[in-house]
Amino acid sequence: MADEYFLLVCDDVPHDVVLTDPGVRVLDVARVVRRLTGLSLWHSKVLATQIPAVVLDGVPQEDAEAAVAALHDVGAEAEAREQPPPDFLRP
């Protein structure tokens, strides 16, 4: 049987939320990361200090923008990036 690949077409391209700078209030950023990801506070702090860090992976655009806004509110620098298409779709 041959391997067949197909792409589900949807309205929303998945986004990643990338933390680029935690700023000076690292503990506040770790609390927001904890709320967004469900990680423990210790793991959230480790994630917030190892930058650039992907906080959320493959979320809808609205959720990514809300997460970026929450991180900006506590003084962090973050951005929402569109996920690239899979390698098998590239010519």
LINSUL-V182356 format. One record per run of one state. SS is the DSSP state (hx for helix, st for strand, lp for the rest). FROM is the first residue (numbers start at 1). TO is the last residue. If there is no record, write none. Layout:
# LINSUL-V182356
ss->[SS SS]
from->[FROM FROM]
to->[TO TO]
This chain:
# LINSUL-V182356
ss->[lp st lp hx lp hx lp st lp hx lp st lp hx lp]
from->[1 15 22 26 38 41 50 53 60 61 74 77 83 87 90]
to->[14 21 25 37 40 49 52 59 60 73 76 82 86 89 91]
